[in-house]
Amino acid sequence: MDVAILGCGYVGLELGRQLTERGHSVVGVRRSDAGLDAIRDAGFDAVRADVTDADSLDAVPDADAVVFAASSGGRDAAAAREVYVEGLRSAVDHFAARESPPERLVYTSSTGVYGDHGGDWVDEETPLDPATEKAAVLAEAERVALEDAPERGIDGTVARFAGLYGPGRTRLERYLAGPVTEGYLNMVHRDDAAGAIRFLLDEDLARGTTAGGEVVLVVDDEPVSKHAFADWLADQCGVEHPPKQTVAERLEDAADADAASDSDSDSDSASERVTRRLLTSKRCSNDKLRDLGYEFAYPTFREGYRSAIEAYLGERD
């Protein structure tokens, strides 16, 4: 299978490695020299292109499957829209117009699109209720993958990622230091985020139809209380449990910080963004992914954080 990974970053590099190991032909797409070097170092071909520049996509070879994993770099909702909505739409239009268009598209989204569910379980059938402007942009981009792509003859899959962690992204010392705000963590290790997409491509699963796309939630087996998670980390690392705080206390801190910054933004202050994010509580189910047959390399945080804990203990010796 020929696969093009648009926005071949943290997850895309691992996906490319896994696909290449299984004999697939993979092209990773990035804009920067450093990004292109990272792709080559990972062992597969690199192409310079930008999803926000439709003409640049001419450099990307034909593919059986396109994975859209581009990032807006943590910027605001306007920047996110440019990449996730307009960039994805541009990519769909570009590849659909080719003489040899791809058969399927996989768009990597986020469980942030669910909004608040009071700690209840959510799955692929749960209605979306994004609580932030950026989450609303992600929900709009999902519609491009699930509706626009099939209308253009490309089967659309949305892989809805929980919070990513893994090499270089454990935030271990931050959890150990605290304070840790109450709530649930829904997580997936980078290798399983990539592994789930690789599995869906390998096994030709969850591709939807030309009548509409399909969603798969990519999250590990065990949503966990942030307080319980932080205490478990502390126990494993042999340190005291970190200080805790309630959502109300965290919101008060955010309001104080926003006031201190003397922000003149009435529409989207820092405290407002934190408020919307903190007031979203849910537990994400991976029943569908499990039923499809995916086997996790790191079923829970306990397995996934082991190497980070060992590295932390090694530094203390």
C-alpha angles and dihedrals in degrees: 000000000000112000130185117198111201110202096018100196136125097340096023094060091053091045090052091050093050094046092046091051088056094053101261123138109241134187120190119206124209138150104221133068090236091052092050091049090051090054093050091047088054089059108255140090122288129208127186113231140128124224089215090058108063094190091058090061088073086082092063112092123232114280139190090221133022120204114200106205100147120146132213089215096245093294128140130295094269091056090045091053091051091056106030102036107022094031093049092045090049091050092049092050092046098049095039090057094056123106087239105034122185119265095223145017127209116198118193110220134165138251085234087090091076098070120194123348100163093249093306124137120270131192140168092294096052112111115248120246108170113201100198134049091245093051088051088055090053090051090051090050090052088059089055090055096041099041113014097045094051090047087057092050098261119120109234129215126181114204103198107204126206118213109317122227135163139102109013093001109076101109084206098150091046091056091046092051097045155152090188118197120222120254141086129299118213108190145172128187116242091242091056093044087056092037093055092054091045089051094050091050095043094048095037092235137152093012096138119212138266085272092063144327133259134239127217122186111222108203135124127255101269130049106199138198110256090228093052091046093051092048091049090052091049092050091049091048094045097240135119120279110269123246116271134212137190124241089254091056092047091050090051090053091049092050091050091049092049092050091049090053090059090223116188094197111117096181109049114011121171092254091052092053092048091047094054092047096046094048092062113093125170145136116229122218123217094190093119095051090046091048090052087060106256115154115207122229087203109026093180141007089267092070095033097054096044096097092046091051092048090050091050092050091047091055090053094053 
